[in-house]
Amino acid sequence: MMDKLEFKAENICSSIRIDKWLSETDCGVSRSMLQKLLKDEKVTVNGQSVNKSYQLKNGDIIEVEIPEPVSLDVVPENIPLEIVYSDDHLLIVNKPKGMVVHPAAGNYSGTMVNALLYHCGEQLSSINGVIRPGIVHRIDKNTSGLLIVAKTDEAHRKLAEQIKEHTFTREYHAVVCGRFKEQTGIIDAPIGRNPFDRKKMCVTDKNSKEARTEYTVLDEFDNYSYVKLKLFTGRTHQIRVHMSYIGRPVFGDDVYGKPSKYCEGQCLHAKKIGFIHPANGEYYEFDSELPEYFKFVLNKLSGGRI
Protein backbone atom coordinates (compact mmCIF):
# COMPACT_ATOMS: atom_id res chain seq x y z
CA MET A 1 0.00 0.00 0.00
CA MET A 2 1.25 3.47 -0.86
CA ASP A 3 0.86 6.82 0.89
CA LYS A 4 -0.31 9.68 -1.31
CA LEU A 5 0.66 13.32 -0.92
CA GLU A 6 -1.43 16.02 -2.59
CA PHE A 7 -0.46 19.63 -3.32
CA LYS A 8 -2.00 22.57 -5.13
CA ALA A 9 0.30 24.89 -7.05
CA GLU A 10 -0.39 28.46 -5.99
CA ASN A 11 1.29 31.87 -6.23
CA ILE A 12 3.50 30.82 -9.15
CA CYS A 13 4.79 34.03 -10.73
CA SER A 14 7.21 32.51 -13.23
CA SER A 15 7.71 29.14 -14.89
CA ILE A 16 9.15 26.48 -12.63
CA ARG A 17 9.83 22.80 -13.21
CA ILE A 18 7.90 20.36 -11.08
CA ASP A 19 11.05 18.66 -9.76
CA LYS A 20 12.41 21.99 -8.51
CA TRP A 21 9.05 23.04 -7.06
CA LEU A 22 8.65 19.74 -5.19
CA SER A 23 12.21 19.82 -3.87
CA GLU A 24 11.55 23.27 -2.43
CA THR A 25 8.24 22.15 -0.88
CA ASP A 26 8.35 20.80 2.64
CA CYS A 27 7.01 17.37 1.70
CA GLY A 28 9.47 15.22 3.65
CA VAL A 29 10.81 13.51 0.52
CA SER A 30 14.46 13.78 -0.49
CA ARG A 31 15.46 15.22 -3.86
CA SER A 32 16.88 11.90 -5.03
CA MET A 33 13.66 10.09 -4.07
CA LEU A 34 11.57 12.70 -5.92
CA GLN A 35 13.65 12.17 -9.04
CA LYS A 36 13.05 8.43 -8.82
CA LEU A 37 9.31 8.86 -8.26
CA LEU A 38 9.06 11.14 -11.31
CA LYS A 39 10.98 8.62 -13.39
CA ASP A 40 8.72 5.78 -12.16
CA GLU A 41 5.59 7.82 -13.07
CA LYS A 42 4.50 8.10 -9.45
CA VAL A 43 3.90 11.84 -9.77
CA THR A 44 0.78 13.16 -11.52
CA VAL A 45 -0.54 16.61 -12.34
CA ASN A 46 -4.29 16.88 -12.74
CA GLY A 47 -4.46 13.09 -12.96
CA GLN A 48 -1.77 12.68 -15.64
CA SER A 49 1.76 11.42 -15.02
CA VAL A 50 4.45 13.97 -15.90
CA ASN A 51 8.23 14.00 -16.21
CA LYS A 52 10.64 16.14 -14.22
CA SER A 53 10.66 19.00 -16.75
CA TYR A 54 6.92 19.69 -16.57
CA GLN A 55 6.29 23.42 -16.07
CA LEU A 56 3.79 24.00 -13.27
CA LYS A 57 0.87 26.40 -13.58
CA ASN A 58 -1.27 28.01 -10.92
CA GLY A 59 -4.08 25.72 -9.91
CA ASP A 60 -2.34 22.47 -10.86
CA ILE A 61 -3.13 19.58 -8.54
CA ILE A 62 -0.04 17.46 -7.85
CA GLU A 63 -0.22 13.97 -6.39
CA VAL A 64 2.86 12.04 -5.26
CA GLU A 65 2.65 8.33 -4.49
CA ILE A 66 5.10 7.27 -1.78
CA PRO A 67 5.81 3.53 -1.74
CA GLU A 68 6.07 1.71 1.57
CA PRO A 69 9.63 1.78 2.88
CA VAL A 70 11.56 -1.40 2.26
CA SER A 71 13.02 -2.78 5.47
CA LEU A 72 16.75 -3.20 5.25
CA ASP A 73 18.49 -5.76 7.41
CA VAL A 74 22.11 -4.89 7.99
CA VAL A 75 23.86 -8.21 8.40
CA PRO A 76 26.83 -8.68 10.75
CA GLU A 77 29.92 -9.74 8.81
CA ASN A 78 33.20 -11.15 10.10
CA ILE A 79 35.38 -8.43 8.61
CA PRO A 80 38.70 -7.71 10.36
CA LEU A 81 38.82 -4.34 12.11
CA GLU A 82 41.80 -2.54 13.61
CA ILE A 83 40.33 -1.53 16.96
CA VAL A 84 42.71 0.94 18.58
CA TYR A 85 40.76 1.36 21.83
CA SER A 86 37.56 0.02 23.36
CA ASP A 87 35.62 0.38 26.62
CA ASP A 88 31.98 0.12 27.69
CA HIS A 89 31.12 3.50 26.14
CA LEU A 90 33.01 3.81 22.85
CA LEU A 91 35.65 2.39 20.59
CA ILE A 92 38.24 3.84 18.22
CA VAL A 93 38.70 2.17 14.83
CA ASN A 94 41.47 2.73 12.29
CA LYS A 95 39.53 2.49 9.01
CA PRO A 96 41.41 1.19 5.97
CA LYS A 97 41.32 2.95 2.62
CA GLY A 98 38.54 1.60 0.40
CA MET A 99 36.09 0.65 3.17
CA VAL A 100 32.66 2.33 3.19
CA VAL A 101 31.56 3.40 6.68
CA HIS A 102 27.84 2.60 6.52
CA PRO A 103 25.44 0.86 4.10
CA ALA A 104 23.97 2.92 1.27
CA ALA A 105 22.84 2.41 -2.32
CA GLY A 106 25.32 0.10 -3.99
CA ASN A 107 27.08 -0.78 -0.72
CA TYR A 108 24.90 -2.96 1.50
CA SER A 109 27.68 -5.29 2.64
CA GLY A 110 31.37 -5.09 3.42
CA THR A 111 30.97 -1.81 5.30
CA MET A 112 32.36 -0.84 8.66
CA VAL A 113 28.86 -1.07 10.14
CA ASN A 114 28.59 -4.69 8.99
CA ALA A 115 31.91 -5.36 10.74
CA LEU A 116 30.93 -3.43 13.89
CA LEU A 117 27.71 -5.45 14.24
CA TYR A 118 29.78 -8.63 14.20
CA HIS A 119 32.38 -7.40 16.69
CA CYS A 120 30.06 -5.46 19.03
CA GLY A 121 26.68 -7.15 18.60
CA GLU A 122 23.89 -4.94 19.94
CA GLN A 123 26.29 -2.83 22.01
CA LEU A 124 26.11 0.16 19.69
CA SER A 125 24.18 3.41 20.02
CA SER A 126 20.80 3.52 18.27
CA ILE A 127 20.57 7.28 17.68
CA ASN A 128 21.30 7.11 13.95
CA GLY A 129 19.04 4.11 13.31
CA VAL A 130 19.69 0.64 11.95
CA ILE A 131 21.78 1.82 8.99
CA ARG A 132 24.31 3.77 11.07
CA PRO A 133 24.45 2.18 14.56
CA GLY A 134 27.18 3.78 16.64
CA ILE A 135 28.36 6.09 13.87
CA VAL A 136 29.05 9.52 15.36
CA HIS A 137 31.02 10.87 12.39
CA ARG A 138 32.34 9.35 9.20
CA ILE A 139 35.13 9.62 6.66
CA ASP A 140 34.96 8.97 2.93
CA LYS A 141 35.49 5.54 1.39
CA ASN A 142 38.98 6.37 0.07
CA THR A 143 40.06 8.27 3.18
CA SER A 144 41.78 6.17 5.80
CA GLY A 145 42.19 6.76 9.50
CA LEU A 146 40.66 7.07 12.94
CA LEU A 147 36.94 7.01 13.65
CA ILE A 148 35.13 7.09 16.97
CA VAL A 149 32.12 4.80 17.46
CA ALA A 150 29.59 5.16 20.30
CA LYS A 151 28.36 2.10 22.17
CA THR A 152 25.67 3.91 24.15
CA ASP A 153 23.18 6.63 23.27
CA GLU A 154 24.50 8.84 26.09
CA ALA A 155 28.06 8.59 24.75
CA HIS A 156 26.79 9.32 21.24
CA ARG A 157 24.97 12.49 22.32
CA LYS A 158 27.96 13.83 24.29
CA LEU A 159 30.46 13.11 21.50
CA ALA A 160 28.16 14.61 18.85
CA GLU A 161 27.83 17.74 20.98
CA GLN A 162 31.64 18.12 21.07
CA ILE A 163 31.76 17.86 17.28
CA LYS A 164 28.98 20.44 17.00
CA GLU A 165 30.78 22.80 19.38
CA HIS A 166 34.11 22.30 17.51
CA THR A 167 35.85 20.99 20.64
CA PHE A 168 36.54 17.59 19.08
CA THR A 169 40.12 17.41 17.74
CA ARG A 170 40.47 16.12 14.16
CA GLU A 171 43.84 16.22 12.45
CA TYR A 172 44.47 14.87 8.96
CA HIS A 173 47.60 14.35 6.88
CA ALA A 174 47.48 14.67 3.10
CA VAL A 175 49.61 14.94 0.02
CA VAL A 176 48.40 17.77 -2.21
CA CYS A 177 49.33 19.03 -5.65
CA GLY A 178 51.38 22.24 -5.76
CA ARG A 179 53.35 24.28 -3.24
CA PHE A 180 52.34 26.98 -0.78
CA LYS A 181 53.63 30.54 -0.49
CA GLU A 182 52.72 30.55 3.20
CA GLN A 183 53.76 27.54 5.26
CA THR A 184 50.62 27.77 7.38
CA GLY A 185 47.21 29.32 6.94
CA ILE A 186 43.46 29.04 7.42
CA ILE A 187 40.91 28.50 4.66
CA ASP A 188 37.64 30.11 5.72
CA ALA A 189 35.10 29.47 2.94
CA PRO A 190 31.49 28.21 3.23
CA ILE A 191 30.62 24.85 1.68
CA GLY A 192 27.33 23.73 0.16
CA ARG A 193 25.93 21.36 -2.43
CA ASN A 194 27.22 21.91 -5.97
CA PRO A 195 24.20 23.24 -7.94
CA PHE A 196 25.42 21.54 -11.13
CA ASP A 197 26.31 18.16 -9.63
CA ARG A 198 24.36 16.98 -6.59
CA LYS A 199 26.99 14.36 -5.74
CA LYS A 200 29.64 17.02 -5.19
CA MET A 201 30.16 19.87 -2.76
CA CYS A 202 31.66 23.27 -3.50
CA VAL A 203 32.59 26.61 -1.97
CA THR A 204 29.47 28.76 -2.33
CA ASP A 205 27.52 31.47 -0.55
CA LYS A 206 24.17 29.86 -1.44
CA ASN A 207 22.59 27.26 0.88
CA SER A 208 25.96 26.70 2.52
CA LYS A 209 27.47 26.37 5.99
CA GLU A 210 30.57 27.85 7.57
CA ALA A 211 33.70 25.80 6.94
CA ARG A 212 37.22 26.41 8.29
CA THR A 213 40.37 24.35 7.69
CA GLU A 214 43.88 25.07 8.96
CA TYR A 215 46.86 23.77 6.98
CA THR A 216 50.54 23.42 7.90
CA VAL A 217 53.19 22.38 5.38
CA LEU A 218 55.30 19.49 6.69
CA ASP A 219 57.45 18.90 3.60
CA GLU A 220 57.71 19.80 -0.10
CA PHE A 221 59.04 17.98 -3.15
CA ASP A 222 58.86 19.00 -6.82
CA ASN A 223 55.32 20.30 -7.32
CA TYR A 224 53.75 18.54 -4.34
CA SER A 225 53.33 19.23 -0.64
CA TYR A 226 52.89 17.03 2.40
CA VAL A 227 50.53 18.85 4.78
CA LYS A 228 48.85 18.59 8.15
CA LEU A 229 45.23 19.75 8.26
CA LYS A 230 43.07 20.63 11.23
CA LEU A 231 39.29 20.79 10.97
CA PHE A 232 37.43 23.49 12.87
CA THR A 233 34.17 22.38 11.23
CA GLY A 234 33.11 19.08 9.71
CA ARG A 235 31.39 19.62 6.38
CA THR A 236 31.02 16.86 3.79
CA HIS A 237 34.27 16.51 1.78
CA GLN A 238 35.56 19.64 3.57
CA ILE A 239 39.30 19.08 3.17
CA ARG A 240 38.99 17.90 -0.43
CA VAL A 241 36.78 20.86 -1.38
CA HIS A 242 38.93 23.45 0.39
CA MET A 243 42.18 22.14 -1.06
CA SER A 244 40.70 22.14 -4.57
CA TYR A 245 39.29 25.64 -3.99
CA ILE A 246 42.77 27.10 -3.32
CA GLY A 247 44.26 25.23 -6.28
CA ARG A 248 45.96 22.54 -4.18
CA PRO A 249 43.76 19.45 -4.72
CA VAL A 250 44.49 16.33 -2.71
CA PHE A 251 46.76 13.99 -4.65
CA GLY A 252 44.79 11.21 -6.38
CA ASP A 253 41.38 12.80 -5.74
CA ASP A 254 39.36 11.70 -8.77
CA VAL A 255 36.39 13.91 -7.85
CA TYR A 256 37.90 17.29 -6.96
CA GLY A 257 41.30 16.84 -8.62
CA LYS A 258 42.91 14.26 -10.88
CA PRO A 259 43.29 10.47 -10.46
CA SER A 260 46.76 8.96 -10.05
CA LYS A 261 48.28 5.59 -10.87
CA TYR A 262 50.00 5.64 -7.49
CA CYS A 263 46.88 5.99 -5.40
CA GLU A 264 43.25 4.93 -5.81
CA GLY A 265 41.32 7.95 -4.64
CA GLN A 266 42.62 10.75 -2.44
CA CYS A 267 45.83 10.48 -0.41
CA LEU A 268 44.19 11.60 2.83
CA HIS A 269 44.50 10.08 6.30
CA ALA A 270 42.61 10.93 9.52
CA LYS A 271 45.70 10.74 11.71
CA LYS A 272 44.63 12.08 15.09
CA ILE A 273 41.43 12.50 17.11
CA GLY A 274 40.96 13.94 20.59
CA PHE A 275 37.88 14.30 22.78
CA ILE A 276 36.51 14.52 26.29
CA HIS A 277 35.47 11.04 27.35
CA PRO A 278 31.67 11.04 27.78
CA ALA A 279 31.81 8.96 30.99
CA ASN A 280 34.79 10.20 33.03
CA GLY A 281 35.31 13.72 31.64
CA GLU A 282 38.99 13.15 30.88
CA TYR A 283 40.66 14.18 27.61
CA TYR A 284 41.66 11.29 25.35
CA GLU A 285 43.81 11.58 22.24
CA PHE A 286 44.78 8.93 19.69
CA ASP A 287 47.37 9.11 16.94
CA SER A 288 47.77 6.61 14.09
CA GLU A 289 50.71 5.65 11.92
CA LEU A 290 50.57 6.58 8.24
CA PRO A 291 49.25 3.60 6.24
CA GLU A 292 51.34 1.85 3.61
CA TYR A 293 49.61 3.45 0.61
CA PHE A 294 50.39 6.89 2.03
CA LYS A 295 54.04 6.01 2.66
CA PHE A 296 54.27 4.64 -0.88
CA VAL A 297 53.03 7.95 -2.37
CA LEU A 298 55.44 9.98 -0.22
CA ASN A 299 58.32 7.73 -1.27
CA LYS A 300 57.46 8.00 -4.97
CA LEU A 301 56.95 11.77 -5.04
CA SER A 302 60.02 12.51 -2.90
CA GLY A 303 62.29 10.33 -5.02
CA GLY A 304 62.88 7.96 -2.13
CA ARG A 305 63.80 10.71 0.34
CA ILE A 306 60.79 9.95 2.56
C-alpha positions as CSV (number, residue, x, y, z in Angstrom):
1,M,0.0,0.0,0.0
2,M,1.3,3.5,-0.9
3,D,0.9,6.8,0.9
4,K,-0.3,9.7,-1.3
5,L,0.7,13.3,-0.9
6,E,-1.4,16.0,-2.6
7,F,-0.5,19.6,-3.3
8,K,-2.0,22.6,-5.1
9,A,0.3,24.9,-7.1
10,E,-0.4,28.5,-6.0
11,N,1.3,31.9,-6.2
12,I,3.5,30.8,-9.2
13,C,4.8,34.0,-10.7
14,S,7.2,32.5,-13.2
15,S,7.7,29.1,-14.9
16,I,9.1,26.5,-12.6
17,R,9.8,22.8,-13.2
18,I,7.9,20.4,-11.1
19,D,11.0,18.7,-9.8
20,K,12.4,22.0,-8.5
21,W,9.0,23.0,-7.1
22,L,8.7,19.7,-5.2
23,S,12.2,19.8,-3.9
24,E,11.5,23.3,-2.4
25,T,8.2,22.2,-0.9
26,D,8.4,20.8,2.6
27,C,7.0,17.4,1.7
28,G,9.5,15.2,3.6
29,V,10.8,13.5,0.5
30,S,14.5,13.8,-0.5
31,R,15.5,15.2,-3.9
32,S,16.9,11.9,-5.0
33,M,13.7,10.1,-4.1
34,L,11.6,12.7,-5.9
35,Q,13.6,12.2,-9.0
36,K,13.0,8.4,-8.8
37,L,9.3,8.9,-8.3
38,L,9.1,11.1,-11.3
39,K,11.0,8.6,-13.4
40,D,8.7,5.8,-12.2
41,E,5.6,7.8,-13.1
42,K,4.5,8.1,-9.5
43,V,3.9,11.8,-9.8
44,T,0.8,13.2,-11.5
45,V,-0.5,16.6,-12.3
46,N,-4.3,16.9,-12.7
47,G,-4.5,13.1,-13.0
48,Q,-1.8,12.7,-15.6
49,S,1.8,11.4,-15.0
50,V,4.4,14.0,-15.9
51,N,8.2,14.0,-16.2
52,K,10.6,16.1,-14.2
53,S,10.7,19.0,-16.7
54,Y,6.9,19.7,-16.6
55,Q,6.3,23.4,-16.1
56,L,3.8,24.0,-13.3
57,K,0.9,26.4,-13.6
58,N,-1.3,28.0,-10.9
59,G,-4.1,25.7,-9.9
60,D,-2.3,22.5,-10.9
61,I,-3.1,19.6,-8.5
62,I,0.0,17.5,-7.8
63,E,-0.2,14.0,-6.4
64,V,2.9,12.0,-5.3
65,E,2.6,8.3,-4.5
66,I,5.1,7.3,-1.8
67,P,5.8,3.5,-1.7
68,E,6.1,1.7,1.6
69,P,9.6,1.8,2.9
70,V,11.6,-1.4,2.3
71,S,13.0,-2.8,5.5
72,L,16.8,-3.2,5.2
73,D,18.5,-5.8,7.4
74,V,22.1,-4.9,8.0
75,V,23.9,-8.2,8.4
76,P,26.8,-8.7,10.8
77,E,29.9,-9.7,8.8
78,N,33.2,-11.2,10.1
79,I,35.4,-8.4,8.6
80,P,38.7,-7.7,10.4
81,L,38.8,-4.3,12.1
82,E,41.8,-2.5,13.6
83,I,40.3,-1.5,17.0
84,V,42.7,0.9,18.6
85,Y,40.8,1.4,21.8
86,S,37.6,0.0,23.4
87,D,35.6,0.4,26.6
88,D,32.0,0.1,27.7
89,H,31.1,3.5,26.1
90,L,33.0,3.8,22.9
91,L,35.7,2.4,20.6
92,I,38.2,3.8,18.2
93,V,38.7,2.2,14.8
94,N,41.5,2.7,12.3
95,K,39.5,2.5,9.0
96,P,41.4,1.2,6.0
97,K,41.3,3.0,2.6
98,G,38.5,1.6,0.4
99,M,36.1,0.7,3.2
100,V,32.7,2.3,3.2
101,V,31.6,3.4,6.7
102,H,27.8,2.6,6.5
103,P,25.4,0.9,4.1
104,A,24.0,2.9,1.3
105,A,22.8,2.4,-2.3
106,G,25.3,0.1,-4.0
107,N,27.1,-0.8,-0.7
108,Y,24.9,-3.0,1.5
109,S,27.7,-5.3,2.6
110,G,31.4,-5.1,3.4
111,T,31.0,-1.8,5.3
112,M,32.4,-0.8,8.7
113,V,28.9,-1.1,10.1
114,N,28.6,-4.7,9.0
115,A,31.9,-5.4,10.7
116,L,30.9,-3.4,13.9
117,L,27.7,-5.4,14.2
118,Y,29.8,-8.6,14.2
119,H,32.4,-7.4,16.7
120,C,30.1,-5.5,19.0
121,G,26.7,-7.2,18.6
122,E,23.9,-4.9,19.9
123,Q,26.3,-2.8,22.0
124,L,26.1,0.2,19.7
125,S,24.2,3.4,20.0
126,S,20.8,3.5,18.3
127,I,20.6,7.3,17.7
128,N,21.3,7.1,13.9
129,G,19.0,4.1,13.3
130,V,19.7,0.6,12.0
131,I,21.8,1.8,9.0
132,R,24.3,3.8,11.1
133,P,24.5,2.2,14.6
134,G,27.2,3.8,16.6
135,I,28.4,6.1,13.9
136,V,29.1,9.5,15.4
137,H,31.0,10.9,12.4
138,R,32.3,9.3,9.2
139,I,35.1,9.6,6.7
140,D,35.0,9.0,2.9
141,K,35.5,5.5,1.4
142,N,39.0,6.4,0.1
143,T,40.1,8.3,3.2
144,S,41.8,6.2,5.8
145,G,42.2,6.8,9.5
146,L,40.7,7.1,12.9
147,L,36.9,7.0,13.7
148,I,35.1,7.1,17.0
149,V,32.1,4.8,17.5
150,A,29.6,5.2,20.3
151,K,28.4,2.1,22.2
152,T,25.7,3.9,24.2
153,D,23.2,6.6,23.3
154,E,24.5,8.8,26.1
155,A,28.1,8.6,24.8
156,H,26.8,9.3,21.2
157,R,25.0,12.5,22.3
158,K,28.0,13.8,24.3
159,L,30.5,13.1,21.5
160,A,28.2,14.6,18.9
161,E,27.8,17.7,21.0
162,Q,31.6,18.1,21.1
163,I,31.8,17.9,17.3
164,K,29.0,20.4,17.0
165,E,30.8,22.8,19.4
166,H,34.1,22.3,17.5
167,T,35.8,21.0,20.6
168,F,36.5,17.6,19.1
169,T,40.1,17.4,17.7
170,R,40.5,16.1,14.2
171,E,43.8,16.2,12.5
172,Y,44.5,14.9,9.0
173,H,47.6,14.4,6.9
174,A,47.5,14.7,3.1
175,V,49.6,14.9,0.0
176,V,48.4,17.8,-2.2
177,C,49.3,19.0,-5.6
178,G,51.4,22.2,-5.8
179,R,53.4,24.3,-3.2
180,F,52.3,27.0,-0.8
181,K,53.6,30.5,-0.5
182,E,52.7,30.6,3.2
183,Q,53.8,27.5,5.3
184,T,50.6,27.8,7.4
185,G,47.2,29.3,6.9
186,I,43.5,29.0,7.4
187,I,40.9,28.5,4.7
188,D,37.6,30.1,5.7
189,A,35.1,29.5,2.9
190,P,31.5,28.2,3.2
191,I,30.6,24.8,1.7
192,G,27.3,23.7,0.2
193,R,25.9,21.4,-2.4
194,N,27.2,21.9,-6.0
195,P,24.2,23.2,-7.9
196,F,25.4,21.5,-11.1
197,D,26.3,18.2,-9.6
198,R,24.4,17.0,-6.6
199,K,27.0,14.4,-5.7
200,K,29.6,17.0,-5.2
201,M,30.2,19.9,-2.8
202,C,31.7,23.3,-3.5
203,V,32.6,26.6,-2.0
204,T,29.5,28.8,-2.3
205,D,27.5,31.5,-0.5
206,K,24.2,29.9,-1.4
207,N,22.6,27.3,0.9
208,S,26.0,26.7,2.5
209,K,27.5,26.4,6.0
210,E,30.6,27.9,7.6
211,A,33.7,25.8,6.9
212,R,37.2,26.4,8.3
213,T,40.4,24.3,7.7
214,E,43.9,25.1,9.0
215,Y,46.9,23.8,7.0
216,T,50.5,23.4,7.9
217,V,53.2,22.4,5.4
218,L,55.3,19.5,6.7
219,D,57.4,18.9,3.6
220,E,57.7,19.8,-0.1
221,F,59.0,18.0,-3.2
222,D,58.9,19.0,-6.8
223,N,55.3,20.3,-7.3
224,Y,53.7,18.5,-4.3
225,S,53.3,19.2,-0.6
226,Y,52.9,17.0,2.4
227,V,50.5,18.8,4.8
228,K,48.8,18.6,8.1
229,L,45.2,19.7,8.3
230,K,43.1,20.6,11.2
231,L,39.3,20.8,11.0
232,F,37.4,23.5,12.9
233,T,34.2,22.4,11.2
234,G,33.1,19.1,9.7
235,R,31.4,19.6,6.4
236,T,31.0,16.9,3.8
237,H,34.3,16.5,1.8
238,Q,35.6,19.6,3.6
239,I,39.3,19.1,3.2
240,R,39.0,17.9,-0.4
241,V,36.8,20.9,-1.4
242,H,38.9,23.4,0.4
243,M,42.2,22.1,-1.1
244,S,40.7,22.1,-4.6
245,Y,39.3,25.6,-4.0
246,I,42.8,27.1,-3.3
247,G,44.3,25.2,-6.3
248,R,46.0,22.5,-4.2
249,P,43.8,19.4,-4.7
250,V,44.5,16.3,-2.7
251,F,46.8,14.0,-4.6
252,G,44.8,11.2,-6.4
253,D,41.4,12.8,-5.7
254,D,39.4,11.7,-8.8
255,V,36.4,13.9,-7.9
256,Y,37.9,17.3,-7.0
257,G,41.3,16.8,-8.6
258,K,42.9,14.3,-10.9
259,P,43.3,10.5,-10.5
260,S,46.8,9.0,-10.1
261,K,48.3,5.6,-10.9
262,Y,50.0,5.6,-7.5
263,C,46.9,6.0,-5.4
264,E,43.3,4.9,-5.8
265,G,41.3,8.0,-4.6
266,Q,42.6,10.7,-2.4
267,C,45.8,10.5,-0.4
268,L,44.2,11.6,2.8
269,H,44.5,10.1,6.3
270,A,42.6,10.9,9.5
271,K,45.7,10.7,11.7
272,K,44.6,12.1,15.1
273,I,41.4,12.5,17.1
274,G,41.0,13.9,20.6
275,F,37.9,14.3,22.8
276,I,36.5,14.5,26.3
277,H,35.5,11.0,27.4
278,P,31.7,11.0,27.8
279,A,31.8,9.0,31.0
280,N,34.8,10.2,33.0
281,G,35.3,13.7,31.6
282,E,39.0,13.2,30.9
283,Y,40.7,14.2,27.6
284,Y,41.7,11.3,25.4
285,E,43.8,11.6,22.2
286,F,44.8,8.9,19.7
287,D,47.4,9.1,16.9
288,S,47.8,6.6,14.1
289,E,50.7,5.7,11.9
290,L,50.6,6.6,8.2
291,P,49.3,3.6,6.2
292,E,51.3,1.8,3.6
293,Y,49.6,3.5,0.6
294,F,50.4,6.9,2.0
295,K,54.0,6.0,2.7
296,F,54.3,4.6,-0.9
297,V,53.0,8.0,-2.4
298,L,55.4,10.0,-0.2
299,N,58.3,7.7,-1.3
300,K,57.5,8.0,-5.0
301,L,57.0,11.8,-5.0
302,S,60.0,12.5,-2.9
303,G,62.3,10.3,-5.0
304,G,62.9,8.0,-2.1
305,R,63.8,10.7,0.3
306,I,60.8,10.0,2.6
